[in-house]
Amino acid sequence: MDLGTNFVTKLEPFLLMAKSAKGAGAAKLIADATSAPGVFVFSELLELGNIQELKTNEAHAKSYALLELFAYRTYADYMQNKDSYPPLNNAQTIKLKHLSIVSLASERRILPYSDLLSALDMPTVRELEDLIIDAIYLDVLRGRLDQKQSQLEVEYTMGRDLAPGAVDALLSALKDWATTTASVLQTLDDKLARIAKDTATRKKERADHQEVLEATLREVSKEKQARRGQLGMGMNANTHYSDAMDVDEPTGSGSGAMGLGLGGIMGMLGGQENRGMKGRKQPMQDASKPVRKRNRF
């Protein structure tokens, strides 16, 4: 439930009685309304003709001033002009202090205890905190007591009645707020448009970069395939050349005899060398020298 939504309902019985109240009866009605629990708005009662007549009645002018005090003034105003109002009872004093906190909260959200103690004429911090807690339970305001920082952090408050002439000031403040809000919204729209444009530009740049990268990769892949093809052709040519060089010589009777004679001589020499090199490590054959194929007879 929003703050203050039931305050008008609690004022309705006094509005009905005020329609027939005159003079002292109207003054008594004002005293009762300002003392009644849960009644925190008074503009409708203040606008009634029977109540307006008290303003010019010398005997009851203070009662009308009292109603104005509870409608839109503060406890500090009462302390500065006590002679202009009837004496306050305890219920009226507490209610006026609750309303004064609302007025102070309309000016700033953080209310130090020192300022509240002075404005509300509270003797101790404990009594001040009790007063604030009662206001929170009555839905006059919502906030948090910060005892470490000695301050009241206000979240929401009820709305108070407007003093005469305050409507123009309020309209001016609302116009300024609307102008400022429109300017802020326009700035946000422009910023969002720039962000969207920059995002689209970066997206296009990334797409272009990706396209160039893919084209480059395709070119590199083609070059690699071409090089591999050229290397394969070269290896095939070398293979054909090696096969052409590896041809057996034609055989004949003379060459065969010579081959047999040389083979026998080499065998004899090899046998002598083996006998002389017995027990010694044989050197490894040079694997780099090509071995020629010989015809076997």
TIKETI-312368 format. One record per residue (C-alpha): residue number from 1; residue in three letters; x, y, z. Coordinates in nm, 4 decimals, decimal comma, m for minus. Each point is the difference from the previous one (the first is absolute). Example, Ala and Ser with C-alpha at 12.3 -4.5 7.8 and 13.67 -1.06 7.14 Angstrom:
% TIKETI-312368
REC num residuo       c1       c2       c3
REC   1     ALA   1,2300  m0,4500   0,7800
REC   2     SER   0,1370   0,3440  m0,0660
% end
This chain:
% TIKETI-312368
REC num residuo       c1       c2       c3
REC   1     MET   0,0000   0,0000   0,0000
REC   2     ASP   0,1295   0,3507  m0,0889
REC   3     LEU   0,0726   0,2410   0,2800
REC   4     GLY  m0,2884   0,2266   0,0982
REC   5     THR  m0,2728  m0,1774  m0,1990
REC   6     ASN  m0,2190  m0,0497   0,3089
REC   7     PHE   0,0511   0,3457   0,1505
REC   8     VAL  m0,2822   0,1620  m0,2022
REC   9     THR  m0,2376  m0,2748   0,1092
REC  10     LYS   0,0725   0,0746   0,3653
REC  11     LEU  m0,0744   0,3678  m0,0590
REC  12     GLU  m0,3465  m0,0637  m0,1441
REC  13     PRO  m0,1898  m0,0124   0,3359
REC  14     PHE   0,1327   0,3444   0,0875
REC  15     LEU  m0,1027   0,1328  m0,3422
REC  16     LEU  m0,3568  m0,1150   0,0591
REC  17     MET  m0,0148   0,1618   0,3442
REC  18     ALA   0,1618   0,3224  m0,1227
REC  19     LYS  m0,2857   0,0685  m0,2425
REC  20     SER  m0,2297   0,0867   0,2894
REC  21     ALA   0,2587   0,1285   0,2495
REC  22     LYS   0,0180   0,3719   0,0737
REC  23     GLY   0,2156   0,2192   0,2212
REC  24     ALA   0,1097  m0,1834   0,3139
REC  25     GLY  m0,1210  m0,3295  m0,1430
REC  26     ALA   0,2228   0,0410  m0,3051
REC  27     ALA   0,2939   0,0934   0,2223
REC  28     LYS  m0,0589  m0,3103   0,2097
REC  29     LEU  m0,0163  m0,2080  m0,3171
REC  30     ILE   0,3409   0,1326  m0,1055
REC  31     ALA   0,1482  m0,0930   0,3365
REC  32     ASP  m0,1430  m0,3506  m0,0290
REC  33     ALA   0,1181  m0,0500  m0,3599
REC  34     THR   0,3542   0,1112   0,0757
REC  35     SER   0,0118  m0,2363   0,2996
REC  36     ALA  m0,1633  m0,3025  m0,1660
REC  37     PRO   0,2265  m0,2979  m0,0779
REC  38     GLY   0,0691  m0,0591  m0,3690
REC  39     VAL  m0,1248   0,3379  m0,1246
REC  40     PHE   0,2927   0,1709  m0,1774
REC  41     VAL  m0,1653   0,1952  m0,2871
REC  42     PHE  m0,2244   0,2994   0,0590
REC  43     SER  m0,0415   0,1914  m0,3284
REC  44     GLU  m0,3613  m0,1130  m0,0596
REC  45     LEU  m0,0971   0,1018   0,3524
REC  46     LEU   0,1827   0,3292  m0,0381
REC  47     GLU  m0,1944   0,0874  m0,3184
REC  48     LEU  m0,3455  m0,0380   0,1553
REC  49     GLY  m0,1981   0,3238   0,0317
REC  50     ASN  m0,0836  m0,0547   0,3696
REC  51     ILE   0,3703  m0,0368   0,0758
REC  52     GLN   0,0979   0,2983  m0,2146
REC  53     GLU  m0,2305   0,2211   0,2092
REC  54     LEU   0,2248  m0,0592   0,3031
REC  55     LYS   0,2787   0,1882  m0,1746
REC  56     THR  m0,1800   0,3297   0,0575
REC  57     ASN  m0,1436  m0,0927   0,3410
REC  58     GLU   0,2160   0,1625   0,2604
REC  59     ALA  m0,0928  m0,2572   0,2658
REC  60     HIS   0,0865  m0,3003  m0,2156
REC  61     ALA   0,2663   0,1308  m0,2396
REC  62     LYS   0,2670  m0,1949   0,1878
REC  63     SER  m0,1869  m0,3242  m0,0676
REC  64     TYR   0,0041   0,0742  m0,3724
REC  65     ALA   0,3734   0,0781   0,0250
REC  66     LEU   0,0438  m0,3326   0,1806
REC  67     LEU  m0,1613  m0,1823  m0,2917
REC  68     GLU   0,2320   0,1795  m0,2433
REC  69     LEU   0,2942  m0,0975   0,2216
REC  70     PHE  m0,0843  m0,3703  m0,0299
REC  71     ALA  m0,0829   0,0283  m0,3693
REC  72     TYR   0,3327   0,1336  m0,1318
REC  73     ARG   0,2209   0,1480   0,2713
REC  74     THR   0,2495  m0,1539   0,2449
REC  75     TYR   0,0804  m0,0293   0,3660
REC  76     ALA   0,2690   0,2645  m0,0404
REC  77     ASP  m0,2685   0,2467  m0,1189
REC  78     TYR  m0,2013  m0,0801   0,3101
REC  79     MET   0,2964   0,0600   0,2304
REC  80     GLN   0,0707   0,3357  m0,1647
REC  81     ASN  m0,3632   0,1191   0,0266
REC  82     LYS  m0,1515  m0,1763   0,2995
REC  83     ASP  m0,2224   0,2946   0,0803
REC  84     SER  m0,1741  m0,0344  m0,3386
REC  85     TYR  m0,1326  m0,3484   0,0791
REC  86     PRO  m0,1916  m0,1738   0,2764
REC  87     PRO   0,2136  m0,2128   0,2340
REC  88     LEU   0,0730  m0,3475  m0,1398
REC  89     ASN  m0,0820  m0,3173   0,1858
REC  90     ASN   0,2344  m0,3025  m0,0102
REC  91     ALA  m0,1730  m0,1668  m0,2975
REC  92     GLN   0,0105   0,3225  m0,2018
REC  93     THR   0,3662   0,0539   0,0831
REC  94     ILE   0,1041  m0,3487  m0,1143
REC  95     LYS  m0,2087   0,0257  m0,3192
REC  96     LEU   0,1452   0,3404  m0,0885
REC  97     LYS   0,3521  m0,1364   0,0492
REC  98     HIS  m0,0772  m0,2932  m0,2327
REC  99     LEU  m0,1253   0,2437  m0,2638
REC 100     SER   0,3102   0,2136   0,0498
REC 101     ILE   0,2237  m0,2998  m0,0788
REC 102     VAL  m0,1945  m0,0413  m0,3257
REC 103     SER   0,0629   0,3635  m0,0903
REC 104     LEU   0,3719  m0,0322   0,0777
REC 105     ALA   0,0205  m0,3210  m0,2060
REC 106     SER  m0,1466   0,1824  m0,3014
REC 107     GLU   0,3142   0,2143  m0,0072
REC 108     ARG   0,2614  m0,2763   0,0377
REC 109     ARG   0,0082  m0,3740   0,0371
REC 110     ILE   0,2649  m0,0242   0,2733
REC 111     LEU  m0,1000   0,1656   0,3280
REC 112     PRO   0,2725   0,0158   0,2673
REC 113     TYR  m0,1106  m0,0555   0,3569
REC 114     SER   0,1490   0,3371   0,0976
REC 115     ASP  m0,2322   0,1864  m0,2387
REC 116     LEU  m0,3036  m0,1980   0,1112
REC 117     LEU   0,0766   0,0533   0,3693
REC 118     SER   0,0140   0,3739  m0,0597
REC 119     ALA  m0,3023   0,0289  m0,2317
REC 120     LEU  m0,2242  m0,2195   0,2176
REC 121     ASP   0,1277   0,1173   0,3386
REC 122     MET   0,0747  m0,3585   0,1081
REC 123     PRO   0,2021  m0,0413   0,3210
REC 124     THR   0,1699  m0,3322  m0,0789
REC 125     VAL   0,0882  m0,2197  m0,2978
REC 126     ARG  m0,1971  m0,2883   0,1523
REC 127     GLU  m0,3219   0,2051   0,0029
REC 128     LEU   0,0706   0,1175  m0,3546
REC 129     GLU   0,0413  m0,3586  m0,1245
REC 130     ASP  m0,3218  m0,1026   0,1755
REC 131     LEU  m0,1805   0,2879  m0,1716
REC 132     ILE   0,1334  m0,1049  m0,3420
REC 133     ILE  m0,0929  m0,3647   0,0588
REC 134     ASP  m0,3556   0,1036   0,0894
REC 135     ALA  m0,0193   0,2021  m0,3241
REC 136     ILE   0,1122  m0,3031  m0,1996
REC 137     TYR  m0,2670  m0,2194   0,1628
REC 138     LEU  m0,2634   0,2641  m0,0766
REC 139     ASP   0,0986  m0,0024  m0,3709
REC 140     VAL   0,1035   0,3628   0,0169
REC 141     LEU   0,3387  m0,0857  m0,1452
REC 142     ARG   0,2267  m0,2900  m0,0866
REC 143     GLY   0,3677  m0,0013   0,0736
REC 144     ARG   0,2884  m0,1464   0,1955
REC 145     LEU   0,1648   0,1135   0,3210
REC 146     ASP   0,3760   0,0023  m0,0406
REC 147     GLN   0,1193   0,0082   0,3580
REC 148     LYS   0,3649  m0,0321  m0,1006
REC 149     GLN  m0,0162   0,3167  m0,2111
REC 150     SER  m0,2646   0,1626   0,2256
REC 151     GLN  m0,2426   0,0729  m0,2823
REC 152     LEU  m0,3369  m0,0892  m0,1489
REC 153     GLU   0,0033  m0,1286  m0,3584
REC 154     VAL  m0,3410   0,0779  m0,1493
REC 155     GLU  m0,1429  m0,2178  m0,2784
REC 156     TYR  m0,3589   0,1286  m0,0358
REC 157     THR  m0,2306   0,2412   0,1784
REC 158     MET  m0,3666   0,0850  m0,0137
REC 159     GLY  m0,1037   0,3181  m0,1774
REC 160     ARG  m0,0948   0,3079   0,1984
REC 161     ASP  m0,2519   0,2687  m0,0878
REC 162     LEU   0,1234   0,2958  m0,2039
REC 163     ALA   0,0125   0,3473   0,1472
REC 164     PRO  m0,1653   0,2891  m0,1874
REC 165     GLY   0,2245   0,1076  m0,2883
REC 166     ALA   0,1922  m0,3262   0,0081
REC 167     VAL  m0,1873  m0,1346  m0,3016
REC 168     ASP   0,1722   0,2435  m0,2363
REC 169     ALA   0,3387  m0,0887   0,1432
REC 170     LEU  m0,0833  m0,3685  m0,0312
REC 171     LEU  m0,1068   0,0412  m0,3630
REC 172     SER   0,3209   0,1852  m0,0751
REC 173     ALA   0,2034  m0,2742   0,1641
REC 174     LEU  m0,1909  m0,2636  m0,1974
REC 175     LYS   0,0628   0,1866  m0,3268
REC 176     ASP   0,3693   0,0196   0,0782
REC 177     TRP   0,0007  m0,3685   0,0832
REC 178     ALA  m0,1824  m0,0818  m0,3254
REC 179     THR   0,2489   0,2081  m0,2016
REC 180     THR   0,2941  m0,1641   0,1702
REC 181     THR  m0,1504  m0,3444  m0,0486
REC 182     ALA  m0,0637   0,0651  m0,3694
REC 183     SER   0,3591   0,1182  m0,0420
REC 184     VAL   0,1333  m0,3081   0,1757
REC 185     LEU  m0,2179  m0,2282  m0,2115
REC 186     GLN   0,1150   0,1703  m0,3193
REC 187     THR   0,3611  m0,0395   0,1077
REC 188     LEU  m0,0599  m0,3674   0,0720
REC 189     ASP  m0,1682  m0,0478  m0,3392
REC 190     ASP   0,2938   0,1644  m0,1772
REC 191     LYS   0,2457  m0,2138   0,1912
REC 192     LEU  m0,1940  m0,3171  m0,0797
REC 193     ALA  m0,0075   0,0969  m0,3680
REC 194     ARG   0,3783   0,0540  m0,0003
REC 195     ILE   0,0534  m0,3315   0,1733
REC 196     ALA  m0,2203  m0,1775  m0,2557
REC 197     LYS   0,1867   0,1682  m0,2873
REC 198     ASP   0,3402  m0,0867   0,1458
REC 199     THR  m0,1140  m0,3583   0,0558
REC 200     ALA  m0,1144  m0,0327  m0,3614
REC 201     THR   0,3280   0,1495  m0,1232
REC 202     ARG   0,2073  m0,2393   0,2089
REC 203     LYS  m0,2134  m0,2926  m0,1166
REC 204     LYS   0,0580   0,0939  m0,3649
REC 205     GLU   0,3727   0,0430   0,0598
REC 206     ARG   0,0169  m0,3454   0,1571
REC 207     ALA  m0,1935  m0,1485  m0,2923
REC 208     ASP   0,2327   0,1678  m0,2515
REC 209     HIS   0,3053  m0,1164   0,1922
REC 210     GLN  m0,1341  m0,3549   0,0114
REC 211     GLU  m0,0659   0,0064  m0,3740
REC 212     VAL   0,3548   0,1213  m0,0746
REC 213     LEU   0,1431  m0,2610   0,2351
REC 214     GLU  m0,1927  m0,2820  m0,1649
REC 215     ALA   0,1063   0,1179  m0,3474
REC 216     THR   0,3640   0,0096   0,1138
REC 217     LEU  m0,0260  m0,3489   0,1451
REC 218     ARG  m0,1451  m0,1282  m0,3272
REC 219     GLU   0,2890   0,1537  m0,1973
REC 220     VAL   0,2564  m0,1507   0,2372
REC 221     SER  m0,1690  m0,3381  m0,0292
REC 222     LYS   0,0097   0,0175  m0,3812
REC 223     GLU   0,3716   0,0917   0,0039
REC 224     LYS   0,0793  m0,2929   0,2271
REC 225     GLN  m0,1856  m0,2405  m0,2272
REC 226     ALA   0,1831   0,1362  m0,3056
REC 227     ARG   0,3398  m0,0414   0,1695
REC 228     ARG  m0,0841  m0,3538   0,1010
REC 229     GLY  m0,0923  m0,0806  m0,3622
REC 230     GLN   0,3282   0,1401  m0,1315
REC 231     LEU   0,1988  m0,1950   0,2605
REC 232     GLY  m0,1775  m0,3232  m0,0985
REC 233     MET   0,0888   0,0491  m0,3681
REC 234     GLY   0,3667   0,0530   0,0882
REC 235     MET   0,0148  m0,3180   0,2058
REC 236     ASN  m0,1472  m0,2033  m0,2888
REC 237     ALA   0,2634   0,1340  m0,2419
REC 238     ASN   0,2867  m0,0984   0,2351
REC 239     THR  m0,1433  m0,3472   0,0353
REC 240     HIS  m0,0022  m0,0481  m0,3789
REC 241     TYR   0,3598   0,1230  m0,0251
REC 242     SER   0,1200  m0,2430   0,2714
REC 243     ASP  m0,1699  m0,2912  m0,1699
REC 244     ALA   0,1651   0,0902  m0,3314
REC 245     MET   0,3472  m0,0008   0,1581
REC 246     ASP  m0,0515  m0,3379   0,1641
REC 247     VAL   0,0339  m0,2162  m0,3198
REC 248     ASP   0,1905  m0,3344  m0,0068
REC 249     GLU   0,2939  m0,0262  m0,2360
REC 250     PRO  m0,0268  m0,2527  m0,2844
REC 251     THR   0,1680  m0,3346   0,0698
REC 252     GLY   0,2552  m0,1826  m0,2142
REC 253     SER   0,2545  m0,2836   0,0186
REC 254     GLY   0,3016   0,2247   0,0456
REC 255     SER  m0,1541   0,2210   0,2594
REC 256     GLY  m0,1352  m0,3009   0,1814
REC 257     ALA   0,3474  m0,1530   0,0234
REC 258     MET   0,1401   0,3280   0,1198
REC 259     GLY  m0,2711   0,0235   0,2553
REC 260     LEU   0,0775  m0,3463   0,1244
REC 261     GLY   0,3732   0,0720   0,0124
REC 262     LEU  m0,0403   0,3211   0,1873
REC 263     GLY  m0,2486  m0,1615   0,2324
REC 264     GLY   0,2470  m0,2754   0,0817
REC 265     ILE   0,2845   0,2419   0,0593
REC 266     MET  m0,2197   0,2206   0,2214
REC 267     GLY  m0,1063  m0,3063   0,1916
REC 268     MET   0,3594  m0,1001   0,0665
REC 269     LEU   0,0949   0,3470   0,1092
REC 270     GLY  m0,3035   0,0177   0,2184
REC 271     GLY   0,0899  m0,3260   0,1672
REC 272     GLN   0,3523   0,1164   0,0775
REC 273     GLU  m0,1266   0,3304   0,1340
REC 274     ASN  m0,2490  m0,1761   0,2190
REC 275     ARG   0,2709  m0,2178   0,1451
REC 276     GLY   0,2187   0,3040   0,0717
REC 277     MET  m0,2869   0,1965   0,1534
REC 278     LYS  m0,1230  m0,2874   0,2166
REC 279     GLY  m0,1007   0,1246   0,3441
REC 280     ARG  m0,0186   0,3637  m0,1133
REC 281     LYS  m0,3240   0,1930  m0,0403
REC 282     GLN  m0,1065   0,0285  m0,3595
REC 283     PRO  m0,0817   0,3480  m0,1256
REC 284     MET  m0,3588   0,0622  m0,0991
REC 285     GLN  m0,0753   0,0184  m0,3669
REC 286     ASP  m0,0617   0,3518  m0,1236
REC 287     ALA  m0,3700   0,0105  m0,0468
REC 288     SER   0,0247   0,3181  m0,2027
REC 289     LYS   0,1691  m0,1737  m0,2927
REC 290     PRO  m0,2473  m0,1395  m0,2502
REC 291     VAL   0,0061  m0,3719  m0,0580
REC 292     ARG  m0,0062  m0,0932  m0,3648
REC 293     LYS  m0,2027  m0,2905  m0,1092
REC 294     ARG   0,1886  m0,2831  m0,1708
REC 295     ASN  m0,1299  m0,2676  m0,2215
REC 296     ARG  m0,0074  m0,3351   0,1557
REC 297     PHE   0,1087  m0,2839  m0,2270
% end
